[in-house]
Amino acid sequence: MPLPTDPARNLSALLRCPSVTPAEGGALGALEALLKPMGFTVERPVFADSGTPDIENLYARLSGNGPHLMFAGHTDVVPPGDEAAWTHPPFSAAIANGEMWGRGAVDMKGGIACFVAAVARHLEKGSALKGSVSFLVTGDEEGPAINGTVKLLEWAAERGETWDAALVGEPTNVDVLGDMAKIGRRGSLSGRLTVEGVQGHAAYPHLADNPIRALTSMLDALLAEPFDTGTESFPATNLEPTSIDVGNRATNVIPARATLDFNIRFNDHWSAESLQDEVCRRLEHAASDTRYRPGKTKPISFSLEWRDWPSEVFLTRDERLVGLLNKSIQAVTGREPQLSTTGGTSDARFIKNYCPVVEFGLVGKTMHMVDERVPLDDLETLTKVYQHFLEDWFA
């Protein structure tokens, strides 16, 4: 049976699987079928947790004597949206104008398809791996990320698996392949502020206490002063309000409470704990502000709830790993990538607790959009970058 050396053929097999989170959709089965002919042992553990859907994952390993390199990613995708708005059906893997179309083409089935092809080409050359390669692939990256990579890492570590380095195939490039690799990520912290007031008639504000007025002063306290000006490797910490709600449809009623949801992306000046302390300090100071509440002298009554799990900031300082990836990108594309820490979170935030991790994948311009697609030339180029990296890593 021929080895899966063609990234476009590999991607076509994956794209035809409607693996919208949390559905496996056949994608992990398709990946298993690509890996087994190369000698990989494949396991597909399912993890569960209360209040969340069960998630199927995949761990595959090709063992050898030497360092252990992990490739990590996900086969789950976001919903395609209005399928009628797509130029080609979102799970057709159609090829047109030199591009392959489909949900997950760049985020991130394309990266998986290319790394599979890179390993296959390395083996086809008769080059035995001077070490081990593993695929750690989840079906829960686009979902709540509870029954995916976190538990898959724990499951593998409990079985004695250790890794020397990891490469995540998320789409990292902005405009052209080779312009950006990720060597770290900002932290992410989300919270909900609830301000209590006194409901009343809008014509008699002195008999009520409008929580919207109070919320305005507290939001101003969060936004007025910058948290920092950035660090050597990261941009400035930034807080964004994401929702304000009072649950009030009446135009003549002062509501009883108001809530603010917010998210902070933070740099290595902070930990999640120190940033939480700073947010609390600002809110407690603002609670005594009566400028927005005429006639009110009592401090604002509020509560603060931290949402989900905070994602800690990290920066990969492994010079060999970063240097070999940088060298491979330059050798194949002729471009020196920006070594960046921008963007959102990825599963690298979990992997960094086990080994140094870097990220490099396709151009992300169409990810999550209608008509997500990838140039066939980019699939070939990324495969060559991964192959060059493999050869250098195991040299």
Number of C-alpha atoms within 10 A of each C-alpha: 5 8 17 23 22 18 25 25 14 22 28 22 21 29 28 21 23 24 23 21 20 21 19 21 18 17 23 24 16 17 24 19 14 21 23 15 14 18 11 18 15 18 12 17 15 16 17 14 10 6 6 14 17 18 23 21 24 23 22 22 21 18 17 13 9 12 17 22 23 22 21 25 25 28 32 29 27 19 18 22 13 9 14 11 12 16 14 20 17 27 20 17 25 17 17 13 7 10 19 25 27 30 33 35 34 30 30 24 28 32 30 30 29 32 28 27 30 27 23 21 19 17 15 15 8 8 11 11 21 16 16 18 22 21 25 22 26 30 30 28 22 19 18 13 17 18 24 28 26 16 19 22 19 12 15 13 13 10 9 7 13 16 17 15 21 25 23 27 27 28 25 26 20 14 12 15 25 27 20 27 27 26 24 27 28 26 22 21 23 21 19 19 20 21 24 21 22 14 17 18 14 16 11 11 17 14 12 19 23 25 26 24 17 27 27 13 21 24 17 13 19 20 15 8 9 12 19 14 12 16 12 8 17 20 17 18 22 17 18 13 16 11 11 16 12 16 11 13 8 9 9 12 17 23 24 19 23 22 21 21 19 19 17 19 23 27 29 21 17 17 18 19 11 11 17 15 11 14 15 15 13 17 22 17 12 21 19 17 18 17 12 15 19 11 11 15 11 11 14 24 15 20 13 16 11 14 13 10 11 16 21 21 22 20 21 17 13 14 10 11 21 19 11 17 25 22 19 23 27 16 15 18 17 12 17 16 20 14 17 18 22 18 12 10 17 18 20 25 20 16 22 17 11 15 17 22 30 26 24 26 31 30 24 22 17 16 21 18 15 21 21 24 28 26 19 16 13 20 27 16 19 28 28 22 25 26 23 20 21 21 17 13 19 15 9
